[in-house]
Amino acid sequence: MRLSFLEPLYAEPGPFASVYLDTSRDVEHPERTIALRWQRLRESLSRQGSDRALLNALEEAVGADTGVPGVHGQAIFAAHGTLVLDGELPRPPERDSARYSTLPDAMPLVTQHVPEIPYMAVVVHYRGLPTAETHGWVTLEAETGTWPASTVTPGERLHRRVAVATWHRTSLRLGHRLDERARRAHADAVVVGGDEWACNVLIRRLPHTLRDKVVRVGGRTPTDTGRALLEPQLDGVFHGRMAAHDRELVDIFIGRRALDGPMAEGLAATVAALQRGQVAALLLNRLPGSSLRLWAGSQPTHLALTEAELMSFGVRAPREERADEALVRALVGTGAELVVVPENELRLYEGVGALLRYTDPGTPS
């Protein structure tokens, strides 16, 4: 997955306040509940050293996602009295948290974007008889998105209402329109739900390249929830699945490892490659926990396993940081991607590896 959405976080130096908050509105008196949650976090940040300007900037953003219905959360980041990033979370955080630290606590936000699968969802409604001679209307709604973030940030929706008598003819033209949208979104899958007859007519008229990506789903297909189209079905379709782009990167890594190509594996070799800006994509079997530490300096590439190593590069006053925070900054700062790959797909030495942009005589073996 690409981490460009995090670039605003690192435009200015820290320290940062990082807040993860359950802002679900499926409870009685949600605004009051959110306010109470925030008050606890505000007190925690104050104890950690956050000043009033920083706390006030965060408070203005807390609960501002009033347009998002149902269960969800918020990730909010501020520095020097200014809000730097505010994002909706598809799921509430496991627990509300607030951290004041040199680097932003961005990994929980990244975690909620995994596996970042581009898709298109299509719902076709028709309540009449399965015949073109019947009077009535077929309605089609289509939406592209990136799972699971699009749960709470759905994309622009296409609406079409077609006389059932012309459905066979019109669905051919609609199929090409859907194909254009899916191509622009680089959709891995086209998830289709709704009336069986009307869906079958549409699918048979889709271009072959799009038809091969179709996944049919059943169940209720409401279109007025304010959430992602076909949200419950999408969860079932994409559970445990990797994005096609990420799978391609994994295949490239496997090939390079077999041929001793430009790759690194293991924590020491991967950190050394990040120091040199060589990493095109970081591969992890699992996201690092908060206990693993690395040494970091003021720049994204100031990263090392030990303080002495970083000081040998001329970095002044290195700090011991949480590895997850330091790694995310390094990836964003060098334009590298992140791929989380299950061990049953690819077991990495020490759970970490990297695809490299280049190698030279200085690249650690």
C-alpha positions as a Markdown table, in Angstrom:
| # | Residue | x | y | z |
|---|---|---|---|---|
| 1 | Met | 0.0 | 0.0 | 0.0 |
| 2 | Arg | 1.1 | 3.6 | -0.7 |
| 3 | Leu | 1.4 | 5.9 | 2.3 |
| 4 | Ser | 1.2 | 9.2 | 0.5 |
| 5 | Phe | -2.0 | 10.1 | 2.6 |
| 6 | Leu | 0.4 | 10.5 | 5.6 |
| 7 | Glu | 2.6 | 13.1 | 4.0 |
| 8 | Pro | 0.9 | 16.0 | 5.8 |
| 9 | Leu | 2.0 | 14.5 | 9.1 |
| 10 | Tyr | 5.7 | 14.9 | 8.4 |
| 11 | Ala | 5.6 | 18.4 | 6.7 |
| 12 | Glu | 6.7 | 19.9 | 10.1 |
| 13 | Pro | 8.8 | 18.6 | 12.9 |
| 14 | Gly | 7.2 | 17.4 | 16.2 |
| 15 | Pro | 6.4 | 16.9 | 18.9 |
| 16 | Phe | 3.0 | 15.5 | 18.0 |
| 17 | Ala | -0.2 | 14.7 | 19.7 |
| 18 | Ser | -1.8 | 11.6 | 18.3 |
| 19 | Val | -5.4 | 10.8 | 19.2 |
| 20 | Tyr | -7.5 | 7.7 | 18.4 |
| 21 | Leu | -11.1 | 8.0 | 19.5 |
| 22 | Asp | -14.3 | 5.9 | 19.1 |
| 23 | Thr | -16.8 | 8.4 | 17.5 |
| 24 | Ser | -19.5 | 5.9 | 16.7 |
| 25 | Arg | -23.0 | 7.2 | 16.5 |
| 26 | Asp | -24.9 | 4.0 | 17.1 |
| 27 | Val | -25.3 | 4.8 | 20.8 |
| 28 | Glu | -27.8 | 7.0 | 22.8 |
| 29 | His | -26.5 | 10.6 | 23.2 |
| 30 | Pro | -23.4 | 10.1 | 21.0 |
| 31 | Glu | -22.2 | 13.7 | 21.3 |
| 32 | Arg | -22.1 | 13.4 | 25.1 |
| 33 | Thr | -20.4 | 10.0 | 24.9 |
| 34 | Ile | -17.7 | 11.4 | 22.6 |
| 35 | Ala | -17.2 | 14.4 | 24.8 |
| 36 | Leu | -16.6 | 12.3 | 27.8 |
| 37 | Arg | -14.2 | 10.1 | 25.9 |
| 38 | Trp | -12.3 | 13.1 | 24.7 |
| 39 | Gln | -12.1 | 14.7 | 28.2 |
| 40 | Arg | -10.2 | 11.6 | 29.5 |
| 41 | Leu | -7.8 | 11.8 | 26.6 |
| 42 | Arg | -7.3 | 15.6 | 27.0 |
| 43 | Glu | -6.4 | 15.1 | 30.6 |
| 44 | Ser | -3.9 | 12.4 | 29.6 |
| 45 | Leu | -2.3 | 14.6 | 27.0 |
| 46 | Ser | -2.0 | 17.4 | 29.5 |
| 47 | Arg | -0.2 | 15.2 | 31.9 |
| 48 | Gln | 2.2 | 14.1 | 29.0 |
| 49 | Gly | 3.1 | 17.8 | 28.4 |
| 50 | Ser | 0.7 | 19.0 | 25.7 |
| 51 | Asp | 0.0 | 22.8 | 25.9 |
| 52 | Arg | -3.4 | 24.4 | 25.8 |
| 53 | Ala | -3.1 | 25.5 | 22.1 |
| 54 | Leu | -2.4 | 22.0 | 21.0 |
| 55 | Leu | -5.3 | 20.6 | 23.1 |
| 56 | Asn | -7.7 | 23.2 | 21.7 |
| 57 | Ala | -6.7 | 22.4 | 18.1 |
| 58 | Leu | -7.5 | 18.8 | 18.8 |
| 59 | Glu | -10.8 | 19.6 | 20.5 |
| 60 | Glu | -12.1 | 21.5 | 17.5 |
| 61 | Ala | -11.7 | 18.3 | 15.4 |
| 62 | Val | -13.0 | 15.8 | 17.9 |
| 63 | Gly | -16.5 | 14.6 | 16.8 |
| 64 | Ala | -16.5 | 16.7 | 13.7 |
| 65 | Asp | -17.2 | 13.6 | 11.6 |
| 66 | Thr | -21.0 | 14.0 | 12.2 |
| 67 | Gly | -21.7 | 13.0 | 8.6 |
| 68 | Val | -20.4 | 9.5 | 9.2 |
| 69 | Pro | -23.2 | 7.2 | 10.5 |
| 70 | Gly | -22.8 | 4.0 | 12.5 |
| 71 | Val | -19.7 | 2.4 | 14.0 |
| 72 | His | -16.4 | 4.1 | 13.3 |
| 73 | Gly | -13.6 | 6.1 | 14.8 |
| 74 | Gln | -11.4 | 9.1 | 14.4 |
| 75 | Ala | -7.6 | 9.6 | 14.1 |
| 76 | Ile | -6.4 | 13.1 | 14.8 |
| 77 | Phe | -2.9 | 14.5 | 14.8 |
| 78 | Ala | -1.7 | 18.0 | 15.8 |
| 79 | Ala | 1.6 | 19.7 | 16.3 |
| 80 | His | 2.6 | 23.3 | 17.5 |
| 81 | Gly | -1.0 | 24.2 | 18.1 |
| 82 | Thr | -2.2 | 23.2 | 14.6 |
| 83 | Leu | -4.2 | 20.3 | 13.3 |
| 84 | Val | -2.1 | 18.4 | 10.8 |
| 85 | Leu | -4.2 | 15.4 | 9.9 |
| 86 | Asp | -7.8 | 14.2 | 10.7 |
| 87 | Gly | -9.0 | 10.9 | 9.3 |
| 88 | Glu | -12.0 | 8.7 | 9.8 |
| 89 | Leu | -11.4 | 5.1 | 10.9 |
| 90 | Pro | -13.5 | 2.3 | 9.4 |
| 91 | Arg | -13.6 | 0.6 | 12.8 |
| 92 | Pro | -13.4 | 2.2 | 16.3 |
| 93 | Pro | -9.9 | 1.8 | 17.8 |
| 94 | Glu | -9.6 | -1.2 | 20.2 |
| 95 | Arg | -9.2 | 1.4 | 22.9 |
| 96 | Asp | -9.2 | 5.2 | 23.0 |
| 97 | Ser | -5.6 | 6.5 | 23.2 |
| 98 | Ala | -3.7 | 9.8 | 23.2 |
| 99 | Arg | 0.1 | 10.0 | 22.9 |
| 100 | Tyr | 2.4 | 13.1 | 23.0 |
| 101 | Ser | 5.7 | 12.1 | 21.4 |
| 102 | Thr | 8.5 | 13.2 | 19.1 |
| 103 | Leu | 7.1 | 11.2 | 16.2 |
| 104 | Pro | 3.4 | 10.7 | 15.4 |
| 105 | Asp | 1.8 | 7.5 | 16.4 |
| 106 | Ala | 0.7 | 6.6 | 12.8 |
| 107 | Met | 0.8 | 2.8 | 12.7 |
| 108 | Pro | -2.8 | 2.3 | 14.0 |
| 109 | Leu | -4.1 | 4.5 | 11.2 |
| 110 | Val | -2.0 | 2.5 | 8.7 |
| 111 | Thr | -3.4 | -0.7 | 10.2 |
| 112 | Gln | -6.9 | 0.4 | 9.4 |
| 113 | His | -6.1 | 1.0 | 5.8 |
| 114 | Val | -4.7 | -2.6 | 5.3 |
| 115 | Pro | -5.2 | -4.4 | 2.9 |
| 116 | Glu | -6.2 | -1.3 | 0.7 |
| 117 | Ile | -8.0 | -3.2 | -2.1 |
| 118 | Pro | -9.4 | -1.1 | -4.9 |
| 119 | Tyr | -12.8 | -2.2 | -6.0 |
| 120 | Met | -16.2 | -1.3 | -7.6 |
| 121 | Ala | -19.5 | -2.1 | -6.0 |
| 122 | Val | -22.7 | -2.4 | -8.1 |
| 123 | Val | -26.3 | -2.7 | -6.9 |
| 124 | Val | -29.1 | -3.4 | -9.3 |
| 125 | His | -32.7 | -3.1 | -8.0 |
| 126 | Tyr | -35.8 | -4.4 | -9.8 |
| 127 | Arg | -39.0 | -5.6 | -8.2 |
| 128 | Gly | -41.0 | -6.7 | -11.3 |
| 129 | Leu | -41.2 | -9.9 | -13.4 |
| 130 | Pro | -38.0 | -11.0 | -15.2 |
| 131 | Thr | -39.2 | -10.0 | -18.7 |
| 132 | Ala | -38.5 | -7.0 | -20.9 |
| 133 | Glu | -42.2 | -6.7 | -21.6 |
| 134 | Thr | -43.1 | -5.6 | -18.1 |
| 135 | His | -43.6 | -2.0 | -17.2 |
| 136 | Gly | -41.3 | -0.7 | -14.5 |
| 137 | Trp | -37.8 | 0.5 | -13.8 |
| 138 | Val | -34.4 | -0.9 | -13.1 |
| 139 | Thr | -32.2 | 1.2 | -10.9 |
| 140 | Leu | -28.4 | 0.8 | -10.8 |
| 141 | Glu | -26.0 | 2.4 | -8.3 |
| 142 | Ala | -22.2 | 1.9 | -8.6 |
| 143 | Glu | -19.4 | 3.2 | -6.4 |
| 144 | Thr | -15.6 | 2.7 | -6.5 |
| 145 | Gly | -13.5 | 2.7 | -3.4 |
| 146 | Thr | -10.5 | 1.3 | -1.5 |
| 147 | Trp | -11.4 | -1.3 | 1.1 |
| 148 | Pro | -11.7 | -0.9 | 4.0 |
| 149 | Ala | -11.1 | 2.9 | 4.3 |
| 150 | Ser | -14.0 | 3.5 | 1.9 |
| 151 | Thr | -16.4 | 2.1 | 4.5 |
| 152 | Val | -16.6 | 5.6 | 6.0 |
| 153 | Thr | -15.3 | 7.6 | 3.0 |
| 154 | Pro | -17.3 | 6.2 | 0.1 |
| 155 | Gly | -16.5 | 7.6 | -3.4 |
| 156 | Glu | -18.7 | 9.3 | -5.9 |
| 157 | Arg | -21.8 | 7.3 | -6.7 |
| 158 | Leu | -23.2 | 6.6 | -10.2 |
| 159 | His | -27.1 | 6.5 | -10.3 |
| 160 | Arg | -29.1 | 5.3 | -13.3 |
| 161 | Arg | -32.8 | 4.6 | -13.7 |
| 162 | Val | -33.7 | 2.6 | -16.8 |
| 163 | Ala | -37.0 | 1.5 | -18.2 |
| 164 | Val | -37.2 | -2.3 | -17.9 |
| 165 | Ala | -38.2 | -2.6 | -21.5 |
| 166 | Thr | -34.9 | -1.1 | -22.6 |
| 167 | Trp | -32.7 | -2.8 | -19.9 |
| 168 | His | -31.1 | -5.3 | -22.3 |
| 169 | Arg | -30.1 | -2.5 | -24.6 |
| 170 | Thr | -29.1 | 0.0 | -22.1 |
| 171 | Ser | -27.1 | -2.4 | -19.9 |
| 172 | Leu | -24.6 | -2.8 | -22.8 |
| 173 | Arg | -23.9 | 0.9 | -22.8 |
| 174 | Leu | -23.8 | 1.0 | -19.0 |
| 175 | Gly | -21.3 | -1.9 | -19.0 |
| 176 | His | -18.8 | 0.2 | -20.9 |
| 177 | Arg | -19.4 | 3.1 | -18.5 |
| 178 | Leu | -18.7 | 0.8 | -15.5 |
| 179 | Asp | -15.6 | -0.5 | -17.3 |
| 180 | Glu | -14.2 | 3.0 | -17.6 |
| 181 | Arg | -14.8 | 3.7 | -13.9 |
| 182 | Ala | -13.3 | 0.4 | -12.8 |
| 183 | Arg | -10.2 | 1.1 | -15.0 |
| 184 | Arg | -9.7 | 4.5 | -13.5 |
| 185 | Ala | -10.0 | 3.0 | -10.0 |
| 186 | His | -7.7 | 0.1 | -10.9 |
| 187 | Ala | -10.3 | -2.1 | -9.4 |
| 188 | Asp | -9.3 | -5.6 | -8.3 |
| 189 | Ala | -12.9 | -6.8 | -8.1 |
| 190 | Val | -16.4 | -5.8 | -9.1 |
| 191 | Val | -18.8 | -6.8 | -6.4 |
| 192 | Val | -22.4 | -7.1 | -7.7 |
| 193 | Gly | -25.6 | -7.5 | -5.7 |
| 194 | Gly | -29.3 | -7.1 | -6.2 |
| 195 | Asp | -32.1 | -8.6 | -8.3 |
| 196 | Glu | -30.9 | -11.8 | -9.9 |
| 197 | Trp | -32.5 | -11.3 | -13.3 |
| 198 | Ala | -31.4 | -7.7 | -13.8 |
| 199 | Cys | -27.9 | -8.5 | -12.5 |
| 200 | Asn | -27.5 | -11.4 | -14.9 |
| 201 | Val | -28.5 | -9.2 | -17.8 |
| 202 | Leu | -25.9 | -6.6 | -16.8 |
| 203 | Ile | -23.1 | -9.1 | -16.2 |
| 204 | Arg | -23.6 | -10.8 | -19.5 |
| 205 | Arg | -23.1 | -7.5 | -21.3 |
| 206 | Leu | -20.0 | -6.3 | -19.4 |
| 207 | Pro | -16.7 | -6.2 | -21.3 |
| 208 | His | -14.8 | -9.5 | -20.8 |
| 209 | Thr | -12.0 | -7.8 | -18.8 |
| 210 | Leu | -14.5 | -6.5 | -16.3 |
| 211 | Arg | -16.7 | -9.6 | -16.3 |
| 212 | Asp | -13.7 | -11.7 | -15.2 |
| 213 | Lys | -13.5 | -9.6 | -12.0 |
| 214 | Val | -17.2 | -9.9 | -11.0 |
| 215 | Val | -18.0 | -11.4 | -7.6 |
| 216 | Arg | -21.8 | -12.0 | -7.0 |
| 217 | Val | -23.1 | -11.5 | -3.5 |
| 218 | Gly | -26.5 | -12.0 | -1.9 |
| 219 | Gly | -28.2 | -10.5 | 1.1 |
| 220 | Arg | -29.8 | -7.2 | 1.7 |
| 221 | Thr | -28.6 | -4.4 | -0.6 |
| 222 | Pro | -29.7 | -1.0 | 0.9 |
| 223 | Thr | -28.2 | 2.0 | -0.9 |
| 224 | Asp | -29.2 | 4.8 | 1.6 |
| 225 | Thr | -27.0 | 3.9 | 4.6 |
| 226 | Gly | -24.5 | 6.7 | 4.2 |
| 227 | Arg | -21.8 | 4.0 | 4.3 |
| 228 | Ala | -20.0 | 2.1 | 1.5 |
| 229 | Leu | -22.3 | 0.4 | -1.0 |
| 230 | Leu | -22.5 | -3.3 | -0.2 |
| 231 | Glu | -20.5 | -2.8 | 3.0 |
| 232 | Pro | -21.5 | -6.1 | 4.8 |
| 233 | Gln | -20.8 | -8.1 | 1.6 |
| 234 | Leu | -17.5 | -6.4 | 0.9 |
| 235 | Asp | -16.2 | -7.5 | 4.3 |
| 236 | Gly | -16.8 | -11.1 | 3.4 |
| 237 | Val | -15.4 | -10.8 | -0.1 |
| 238 | Phe | -12.1 | -9.2 | 1.0 |
| 239 | His | -11.5 | -10.8 | 4.4 |
| 240 | Gly | -8.0 | -12.3 | 4.3 |
| 241 | Arg | -7.3 | -11.1 | 0.8 |
| 242 | Met | -4.3 | -9.1 | -0.5 |
| 243 | Ala | -4.5 | -6.3 | -3.0 |
| 244 | Ala | -3.4 | -7.4 | -6.5 |
| 245 | His | -0.7 | -4.8 | -6.5 |
| 246 | Asp | 0.7 | -6.0 | -3.1 |
| 247 | Arg | 0.6 | -9.6 | -4.3 |
| 248 | Glu | 2.6 | -8.6 | -7.4 |
| 249 | Leu | 5.2 | -7.0 | -5.1 |
| 250 | Val | 5.4 | -10.2 | -3.1 |
| 251 | Asp | 5.9 | -12.3 | -6.3 |
| 252 | Ile | 8.7 | -9.9 | -7.3 |
| 253 | Phe | 10.4 | -10.3 | -3.9 |
| 254 | Ile | 10.2 | -14.1 | -4.2 |
| 255 | Gly | 11.7 | -14.0 | -7.6 |
| 256 | Arg | 14.5 | -11.7 | -6.5 |
| 257 | Arg | 15.3 | -13.8 | -3.5 |
| 258 | Ala | 15.6 | -16.9 | -5.7 |
| 259 | Leu | 18.0 | -15.1 | -8.1 |
| 260 | Asp | 19.9 | -13.0 | -5.5 |
| 261 | Gly | 18.4 | -9.9 | -6.9 |
| 262 | Pro | 17.9 | -6.4 | -5.4 |
| 263 | Met | 16.2 | -7.2 | -2.1 |
| 264 | Ala | 17.0 | -7.2 | 1.6 |
| 265 | Glu | 15.8 | -9.5 | 4.4 |
| 266 | Gly | 16.0 | -9.4 | 8.2 |
| 267 | Leu | 15.8 | -6.3 | 10.4 |
| 268 | Ala | 19.5 | -5.2 | 10.1 |
| 269 | Ala | 19.7 | -5.4 | 6.3 |
| 270 | Thr | 16.3 | -3.7 | 5.9 |
| 271 | Val | 17.2 | -0.8 | 8.3 |
| 272 | Ala | 20.5 | -0.4 | 6.4 |
| 273 | Ala | 18.6 | -0.1 | 3.1 |
| 274 | Leu | 16.2 | 2.4 | 4.6 |
| 275 | Gln | 19.2 | 4.5 | 5.8 |
| 276 | Arg | 20.3 | 4.7 | 2.1 |
| 277 | Gly | 16.9 | 5.4 | 0.7 |
| 278 | Gln | 17.0 | 2.2 | -1.3 |
| 279 | Val | 13.7 | 0.7 | -0.2 |
| 280 | Ala | 10.9 | 0.7 | -2.8 |
| 281 | Ala | 8.6 | -1.5 | -0.7 |
| 282 | Leu | 8.9 | -2.8 | 2.9 |
| 283 | Leu | 7.4 | -6.2 | 3.5 |
| 284 | Leu | 6.3 | -7.3 | 6.9 |
| 285 | Asn | 4.7 | -10.5 | 8.2 |
| 286 | Arg | 3.1 | -8.5 | 10.9 |
| 287 | Leu | 3.0 | -4.9 | 11.9 |
| 288 | Pro | 5.5 | -4.2 | 14.7 |
| 289 | Gly | 4.3 | -3.8 | 18.2 |
| 290 | Ser | 5.1 | -0.8 | 20.5 |
| 291 | Ser | 7.8 | -2.7 | 22.4 |
| 292 | Leu | 10.4 | -2.9 | 19.5 |
| 293 | Arg | 12.7 | 0.1 | 19.4 |
| 294 | Leu | 15.0 | 1.8 | 16.9 |
| 295 | Trp | 17.3 | 4.8 | 17.1 |
| 296 | Ala | 16.3 | 7.8 | 15.1 |
| 297 | Gly | 17.4 | 11.3 | 14.2 |
| 298 | Ser | 15.8 | 14.4 | 12.7 |
| 299 | Gln | 15.5 | 13.0 | 9.1 |
| 300 | Pro | 13.5 | 10.0 | 7.8 |
| 301 | Thr | 16.7 | 8.2 | 6.8 |
| 302 | His | 18.2 | 8.7 | 10.3 |
| 303 | Leu | 17.5 | 5.2 | 11.4 |
| 304 | Ala | 19.6 | 2.5 | 13.1 |
| 305 | Leu | 19.6 | -0.4 | 15.5 |
| 306 | Thr | 22.0 | 1.2 | 18.0 |
| 307 | Glu | 22.8 | 4.8 | 19.1 |
| 308 | Ala | 26.5 | 4.3 | 18.3 |
| 309 | Glu | 25.7 | 3.4 | 14.7 |
| 310 | Leu | 23.6 | 6.5 | 14.2 |
| 311 | Met | 26.2 | 8.7 | 15.8 |
| 312 | Ser | 28.9 | 7.2 | 13.5 |
| 313 | Phe | 26.9 | 8.7 | 10.6 |
| 314 | Gly | 27.2 | 12.2 | 12.2 |
| 315 | Val | 23.7 | 12.3 | 13.6 |
| 316 | Arg | 23.6 | 14.5 | 16.7 |
| 317 | Ala | 21.5 | 13.6 | 19.7 |
| 318 | Pro | 19.8 | 10.5 | 18.4 |
| 319 | Arg | 16.7 | 9.3 | 20.2 |
| 320 | Glu | 15.4 | 5.9 | 21.0 |
| 321 | Glu | 11.9 | 5.7 | 19.4 |
| 322 | Arg | 9.2 | 3.1 | 18.9 |
| 323 | Ala | 10.1 | 1.1 | 15.8 |
| 324 | Asp | 6.6 | 1.4 | 14.3 |
| 325 | Glu | 6.7 | 5.2 | 14.5 |
| 326 | Ala | 10.3 | 5.4 | 13.1 |
| 327 | Leu | 9.5 | 3.0 | 10.2 |
| 328 | Val | 6.4 | 4.8 | 9.1 |
| 329 | Arg | 8.2 | 8.1 | 9.0 |
| 330 | Ala | 11.1 | 6.5 | 7.0 |
| 331 | Leu | 8.7 | 4.9 | 4.5 |
| 332 | Val | 6.7 | 8.2 | 3.9 |
| 333 | Gly | 9.9 | 10.3 | 3.8 |
| 334 | Thr | 11.5 | 8.1 | 1.1 |
| 335 | Gly | 8.3 | 7.3 | -0.9 |
| 336 | Ala | 8.4 | 3.6 | -0.1 |
| 337 | Glu | 5.4 | 1.3 | 0.0 |
| 338 | Leu | 4.3 | -1.0 | 2.8 |
| 339 | Val | 3.1 | -4.6 | 2.2 |
| 340 | Val | 1.7 | -6.8 | 5.0 |
| 341 | Val | 2.0 | -10.4 | 3.8 |
| 342 | Pro | 0.8 | -13.4 | 5.9 |
| 343 | Glu | 3.4 | -15.9 | 6.8 |
| 344 | Asn | 1.6 | -18.6 | 4.9 |
| 345 | Glu | 2.1 | -16.5 | 1.8 |
| 346 | Leu | 5.7 | -15.7 | 2.4 |
| 347 | Arg | 7.8 | -16.3 | 5.6 |
| 348 | Leu | 10.4 | -13.5 | 6.0 |
| 349 | Tyr | 13.5 | -13.8 | 8.1 |
| 350 | Glu | 12.8 | -11.9 | 11.3 |
| 351 | Gly | 9.4 | -11.0 | 9.7 |
| 352 | Val | 10.8 | -8.2 | 7.6 |
| 353 | Gly | 12.2 | -7.7 | 4.1 |
| 354 | Ala | 12.4 | -5.1 | 1.4 |
| 355 | Leu | 12.4 | -4.7 | -2.4 |
| 356 | Leu | 15.2 | -2.3 | -3.3 |
| 357 | Arg | 15.3 | 0.4 | -5.9 |
| 358 | Tyr | 19.0 | -0.3 | -6.6 |
| 359 | Thr | 22.1 | -2.0 | -5.3 |
| 360 | Asp | 25.7 | -0.9 | -5.3 |
| 361 | Pro | 28.9 | -2.1 | -3.6 |
| 362 | Gly | 27.8 | -0.4 | -0.3 |
| 363 | Thr | 24.6 | -2.4 | -0.1 |
| 364 | Pro | 24.7 | -4.8 | 2.9 |
| 365 | Ser | 24.4 | -8.5 | 1.8 |
